[in-house]
Structure formats: structure tokens, C-alpha cells
Amino acid sequence: MERFEGSFTQQEPIPEDAIAAAVAVMRHGRLHRYNTEPGEAGEAALLEQEFAAAMGAKYALAVASGGYAMGCALRALGVRAGEPVLTNAFTLAPVPGAIAGIGARPVYVETTAQLTIDLDDLAARAGDSGARVLLLSHMRGHICDMDRLMAICDGAGIAVVEDCAHTMGAAWRGTPSGRHGRVACYSTQTYKHLNSGEGGLMISDDADLMARAILLSGSYMLYTRHRAAPPPEAFERAKWVTPNISGRMDNLRAAILRPQLRRLAAQCAAWNDRYRTVEAGLRGTPGLTIIERPEAEAYVGSSIQFLLQGWSAEAVNAVIRRCAGRGVELKWFGAEEPAAFTSRYDSWRYAEAPRLPQTDRVLASLLDMRLPLTFSLDDCALIARIIRAEVSAVFQAEGQGG
Ligand SMILES: *Cc1c(COP(=O)(O)O)cnc(C)c1O
């Protein structure tokens, strides 16, 4: 019986030129982003400039984490304590956490079988929730119909913050993910598309919002050292009334991100080769539903999801157990107890949430798997064979999934 021996959590090494850039920063010792010599830009300022250019945005800000970027974006939009903020019911814990972190209240929107935010439900809640902001999570890289989403939100006067933790390098109808909303947030945490251990980035074209975000991030009165920032006039009023909530990125992290950013397109292509190999291997498995990607979506397949629709919890667990026995790690979003990185809206009990029957149905059937770039295409084909065999076996034993 075939077994997969690789690790689902092993990333690629940091590229040699990025290591050299990090060593150079450590040799000169100026790790703090505002510790620069006269005329010197600093790695963090250069990263912001290059990231803004790569995404086609006017302004960019590098911060301590993706979660920090989201909280900072909400604050910069003026979200206040107690205020409702719309967000996806299917997302990762730091998303509702960013809302709760500023004392606001997440209002969850239903999930489709495409794993995106349900736009009919969004339209209804846009009317009745009183929310002024949507924190939209492109969870696991699935992008909803952004044209319709923006029409709904623009029509209701709702500002959109995009959580692009899984869509850095992706696009909808040719527009980069993160360029539809008012502001977008990215993560450079190890499991995302660039790896600095921890880190976050924010982009926007809104000068006033970005001036507030830069001040919030802990710029003191050194904001003129930013190179992807609005002009000093934009800071004039804000600098008196914006608290410093320290969350800067340092030059060491920025130094290892800049060479990685130059390779982003090639890395995304490599992820998609792996994604398509697994997808092709799973297609046609009895009882298993592939999530078909819309033509308008240019995705980054850094993870893959599939559904076991109508299966009992026991049958899904049997698949997970049997795959794990052959070295294939699947995450299930239907489990009652939160585990590792996987939790659900009803386990975030600090916030009140009504039951969302459609989301419950989708999550109960949803299996998820990372595709690190350390996997070869042969590894991916093997992983697909193992899942196919085990899903088929359980499906037959259970009589159509029980
Ligand atoms: C990782 C992640 C974040 C937060 O990023 P951190 O840098 O870990 O704070 C936000 N949203 C989603 C969907 C994520 O996966």
C-alpha cells in the first residue's frame, strides 16, 4: 500500500539572496525601520514601495502581522467599540479576532458551497445589520463574484476591507486581489505566500486612511521616512488625534521579504501546478465534490479543499483517519472541538452568533489540505491517489457515504 512520507508543514528554505540581505541588516545593526542613515531608505520602506508597485496600489504599509493589519485597517476606518462589522462565517480565527480586538462585534455572513461569502445573505445583512464595514476574507483563496460584492457594498455605503492572507498574487477578472475594496491586508506569516515568520502588509489608494494607518502602526512623527505613503499634508490633522498602537515591521523581516516578492509570480505558478495535479487526481472520485473555480478567478492554489456532501461525521472521520494512516493530513471544518489552526464561527464564543444552517452544512462536508512548495508533482499525484482510494473505500463501505 502506498504511503506519503512528506511533511504538510515544511516550507521551502529562505532563498540565499534573502539570507544575504538579512545578514547585511544584522551586520549594520539598524534593524528598527526608522534607524536609517541620512539618505538611506531602509528595507521596510523599500518593501512598501515594491509591494505597492507589485499590487498596483498608491500606498503600502508593512506591519507586525496580518491580524495587526486588519485591526489597524478597521481603526483607520473609524470603527468604534460596539459597532457591528460584517465578515465571513467561514474564515480563520484572527479575522473575527481583529474585529473583537477593537471592541467591535462580528456579524457573520453565510457561506456558499464554493466556500465564498453568500452574496444574497450579504445583501440582506447589508440592509439590516447597520454595519458600515465588511471585513471580507478570501478564505483559502476562494474569491467571490467581486463585481457583485462591490455593487452590494457600494450601494449600501459599506466600506470593504479585504483579507488577502490567501490571495496574495491572485486576481478577479484581471484585477489583483486586494484592489477592489478600500483597503487590503496581507500576511507574511510562514504559512502564507511570502515567509518572514510573522509579518503583515496593507495597501490602499485612500490618502487620509493610509495616513491614519501609518500613524496607528507606530510611526511617531517619522512618517516622512515612508516611501509608499501619502504626502505630509495628509498627516497634518491626523497626527494630533491618532494614537500610536505599535505594530511596525522591522528591517530584518523586510529584508527577507523583498527577494521573495520578486519571485511571487513564479511561486504562485508552482502552487497552481501542484493544485491542478491534486485536483486532476481527485476528479471523478465517487462521493467527493471538487470545488470548481470560476473562470474570472486567477487563484493561487497554496491549499486545496473538497467536499464530502451529505456524509455522516463518522464517515468523514473514517476518511481522515485512514488518510492520516497513510501520511496524508486532512483538516476538517466540521469538528465540534477547535483543533490546531482550524476553528469555526460557533467556537468563537466571545461573540454572539446565531446558527448559520447553510455554513454548518458546508463546513460539515469540508476537508482542507495544505500544499507546501516542498511537495513535488509526483508527491501531489501520490497524495491524490491515497485520498481517492480512501474516500472510495469508505463511500462503498458506508453505502453511499452513510
Ligand atoms: C493567517 C491569516 C490571517 C492573519 O495573519 P497573521 O499574520 O497570522 O496574523 C488572516 N486571515 C486569514 C484567512 C489567515 O489565514
The ligand as an ORCA input file, in Angstrom:
! r2SCAN-3c Opt
* xyz 0 1
  C      -3.164     33.849      8.583
  C      -4.413     34.521      8.340
  C      -4.654     35.806      8.831
  C      -3.783     36.531      9.824
  O      -2.458     36.546      9.578
  P      -1.367     36.579     10.758
  O      -0.201     37.199     10.029
  O      -1.140     35.192     11.182
  O      -1.883     37.471     11.829
  C      -5.837     36.411      8.481
  N      -6.738     35.819      7.704
  C      -6.559     34.577      7.237
  C      -7.615     33.989      6.374
  C      -5.399     33.897      7.535
  O      -5.231     32.650      7.097
*
